[in-house]
Amino acid sequence: MAVVTARQLLENGVHFGHQTRRWNPKMKRFIFNERNGIYIIDLRQSLKYIDKAYNFVKETVARGGQILFVGTKKQAQEAIAEQATRVGMPYVNQRWLGGMLTNFQTINKRIARMKELEGMDLETVKPGGFTKKELLGFSRELEKLQKSLGGIRDLSRLPQAVWIVDTKKEHLAVDEAHKLRIPVVGILDTNCDPDEVDYPIPGNDDAIRSVALLTRVIADAAADGLVERSKQNTDDQASGEPMPDWERELLNSDENAKPAEEKPADEAKEETKAEAPAADK
């Protein structure tokens, strides 16, 4: 079954790169041609690399790993939060705090502080308790912590891989992942450096629909990994404990899913010859 079809990539603008004057020469091998001053990404290669990234994410999650979804640009924030939440994975869609990976112990303490504040009654002033001013300060502190750390509240250990939208913008996350030898899965636009990504997907990292589609593909891979993990756990359990509702739902959706129609790569090649929009990217 096709992970995603060439038509889906085309319809969501995954093939549109940056202007020809804004590119990284290392991306030359992923470029199909140029239209109206804009590079067109070779979707045949995108499909091939999507399969590789999909299988890696699926296997990583099946072995018990977590994938950290990262995308703080406006075009990615909603998709990152929505898809990561759908499969129970941690995410960062606001500001990347320096040391989120390399100084994880300190970040973990801030998460504990956030949970502590969440357990407090910050609305009621009680005799002998905190003053109204102190409670207001706690509320503001909690709001800041939830905004920056809310997506990783359940991340108790370092992730086994990171999914990154726009590796240039998220260079801090990429650098920290490299230092810790955490595999990076990410979208490669025509201005990116392919050497920085372990499992690249050549594609448009600026268009909302493109980002949403590719992020959904990675989330689907994580979902398949969770299904595999659940099956393995079920086989290993002799006690016959009931399966959690969320795992049962994933299993059912996986078994009922219909194979998607894959569009031939040659057809994708022909359609990419369509005139690209004149609007600057």
C-alpha positions in Angstrom: 0.0 0.0 0.0 1.3 3.4 -0.9 2.2 5.7 2.0 1.2 8.7 -0.1 0.5 9.2 -3.8 2.2 11.4 -6.3 -1.1 13.1 -6.9 -1.4 14.0 -3.2 2.1 15.5 -3.2 1.2 17.5 -6.3 -2.1 18.7 -5.0 -0.5 19.9 -1.8 2.3 21.8 -3.5 5.1 19.6 -2.1 7.0 20.0 -5.4 7.5 23.8 -5.2 10.9 24.8 -4.0 12.4 28.2 -3.4 13.4 30.8 -5.9 16.4 29.8 -7.9 18.6 32.5 -6.3 17.8 31.1 -2.9 19.1 27.5 -3.0 21.7 25.2 -1.6 23.8 23.6 -4.4 23.9 20.4 -2.4 20.2 20.0 -3.2 20.8 19.9 -7.0 20.3 16.1 -7.1 16.8 16.5 -5.7 15.7 19.1 -8.2 13.6 18.2 -11.3 13.7 21.4 -13.2 13.0 25.2 -12.9 9.8 27.1 -13.7 9.3 30.8 -13.6 12.3 31.3 -11.4 11.3 28.6 -8.9 12.9 25.2 -8.5 10.6 22.2 -8.9 11.4 19.3 -6.6 11.6 15.8 -8.1 8.6 14.0 -6.6 9.9 10.6 -7.7 12.7 11.0 -5.2 10.3 12.5 -2.6 8.2 9.3 -2.8 11.3 7.1 -2.4 12.5 9.0 0.6 9.1 9.2 2.2 9.0 5.4 2.2 12.5 5.3 3.9 11.5 7.8 6.6 8.1 6.1 7.1 9.7 2.7 7.7 12.3 4.2 10.1 9.7 6.0 12.2 7.4 3.0 12.3 10.2 0.7 13.4 11.5 3.1 16.0 8.1 3.5 17.6 7.4 -0.2 17.4 10.6 -0.8 19.5 9.2 1.6 22.2 10.8 4.8 21.0 9.3 8.3 20.9 9.4 10.8 18.0 9.7 14.5 19.0 7.8 16.6 16.5 9.4 20.1 16.0 8.0 23.0 14.0 7.8 26.5 15.4 7.1 28.5 12.2 3.5 29.6 11.8 2.8 27.3 8.8 3.7 24.3 10.9 2.4 25.0 14.4 -1.1 23.7 14.0 -0.1 20.5 12.1 2.7 19.7 14.5 0.5 19.9 17.6 -2.5 18.2 15.9 -0.6 15.2 14.5 1.7 14.7 17.4 -1.2 14.7 19.8 -3.1 12.3 17.6 -0.5 9.6 18.1 0.6 10.5 21.6 4.0 11.9 20.7 5.7 15.0 22.2 6.0 18.2 20.3 7.5 21.7 20.2 5.5 24.2 18.2 6.4 27.5 19.9 9.9 28.5 20.7 12.7 26.0 20.9 14.5 26.5 24.3 18.2 26.0 24.1 19.1 22.8 25.9 15.8 21.1 25.4 17.8 18.0 24.4 21.4 18.6 25.6 20.3 19.9 29.0 17.3 17.7 29.4 17.6 17.2 33.1 17.1 21.0 33.7 14.1 21.0 31.2 12.7 18.0 33.1 12.8 20.1 36.3 10.9 22.8 34.6 8.3 20.3 33.5 7.9 19.1 37.1 7.5 22.7 38.2 4.7 23.2 35.6 2.9 20.1 36.8 3.3 21.4 40.4 1.7 24.7 39.5 -1.1 22.9 37.6 -2.0 21.0 40.8 -2.3 24.3 42.8 -5.5 26.3 43.3 -4.4 29.6 41.7 -7.8 31.2 41.8 -8.7 31.3 45.5 -6.9 33.4 48.2 -7.0 31.4 51.4 -6.3 32.6 54.9 -2.7 32.0 55.8 -1.9 31.0 52.2 -0.5 32.9 49.2 -1.5 36.5 48.5 -3.4 37.5 45.5 -0.2 39.0 44.0 1.7 35.8 44.5 -1.1 33.7 42.9 -1.1 36.0 39.9 2.7 35.5 39.6 2.2 31.8 39.7 -0.5 32.0 37.1 1.8 33.9 34.7 4.6 31.5 35.4 2.3 28.6 34.6 1.1 30.2 31.4 4.7 30.6 30.1 5.7 27.1 31.1 2.6 25.6 29.4 3.3 27.6 26.2 6.9 26.4 25.9 6.8 23.0 27.6 3.2 21.9 27.3 3.9 19.7 24.3 6.7 17.7 26.0 5.0 17.4 29.4 5.1 13.6 29.1 8.6 13.3 27.7 10.4 11.6 30.6 13.5 10.7 28.6 15.3 11.8 25.4 13.4 10.9 22.2 14.7 8.3 19.8 14.3 10.6 16.8 13.1 14.0 15.9 10.8 15.2 13.0 11.7 18.7 12.0 9.9 21.1 9.7 12.4 23.6 8.3 15.9 22.5 9.4 17.3 26.0 8.7 14.9 27.7 11.1 15.2 24.9 13.7 19.0 24.7 13.5 19.3 24.7 17.3 17.2 21.5 17.5 19.2 20.0 14.6 22.5 20.8 16.3 21.4 19.4 19.7 20.1 16.2 18.0 23.4 15.7 16.3 25.4 16.2 19.5 23.4 13.4 21.1 23.3 11.3 17.9 19.6 11.4 17.8 18.4 10.7 14.2 16.8 13.7 12.4 13.9 13.1 10.0 13.0 16.3 8.2 11.7 18.1 5.1 14.4 19.2 2.7 13.5 22.3 0.8 15.8 23.6 -2.0 17.6 26.0 0.4 18.4 23.3 3.0 21.6 21.2 3.6 20.9 17.5 3.0 23.9 16.6 5.1 22.2 17.7 8.2 19.3 15.2 7.9 19.5 11.5 8.5 16.1 10.7 6.9 15.3 13.5 4.5 12.1 14.1 2.6 12.6 16.5 -0.4 9.7 18.9 -0.3 8.2 22.2 0.3 8.6 23.3 4.0 6.8 26.6 3.6 3.3 25.9 2.4 0.8 25.0 5.0 -0.8 22.1 3.0 2.6 20.6 2.2 3.8 20.7 5.8 0.4 19.3 7.0 0.6 16.4 4.6 4.1 15.4 5.3 3.6 15.7 9.1 0.5 13.6 8.8 2.6 10.9 7.0 5.1 10.8 9.8 2.3 10.6 12.4 0.8 7.8 10.4 4.1 6.0 10.6 4.1 6.5 14.4 0.6 5.2 14.6 1.6 2.0 12.6 4.5 1.6 15.0 2.2 1.8 18.0 0.0 -0.8 16.4 3.0 -3.1 16.0 4.1 -2.4 19.5 0.7 -3.3 20.8 0.6 -6.5 18.9 4.0 -7.5 20.2 2.9 -6.7 23.8 -0.3 -8.7 23.3 1.7 -11.7 22.0 4.1 -11.5 25.0 1.4 -11.2 27.6 0.2 -14.4 29.0 -2.1 -12.8 31.5 -4.6 -11.8 28.9 -5.0 -8.2 30.2 -7.5 -6.1 28.3 -6.1 -3.8 25.6 -6.4 -0.1 26.2 -9.2 1.7 24.2 -6.7 3.9 22.3 -4.7 0.9 21.2 -7.8 -1.0 20.1 -8.9 2.1 18.1 -5.6 2.2 16.3 -5.7 -1.5 15.5 -9.2 -1.2 14.1 -8.4 1.8 12.0 -5.3 0.0 10.7 -7.2 -3.2 9.8 -10.0 -1.3 8.1 -7.9 1.0 6.1 -8.2 0.6 2.3 -5.1 0.6 0.2 -4.6 4.0 -1.5 -4.2 4.3 -5.3 -0.6 5.1 -6.1 0.0 7.3 -9.0 2.9 6.1 -11.3 6.1 8.1 -10.9 6.2 8.8 -14.6 2.8 10.5 -14.4 4.1 12.6 -11.5 7.1 13.6 -13.7 4.8 14.8 -16.4 2.5 16.8 -14.1 5.5 18.6 -12.5 6.0 20.2 -15.9 2.9 22.3 -15.2 3.7 25.9 -14.9 4.6 26.9 -11.4 2.9 30.0 -9.8 4.7 33.3 -10.4 4.3 34.3 -6.8 7.6 34.5 -4.9 8.2 31.9 -2.2 
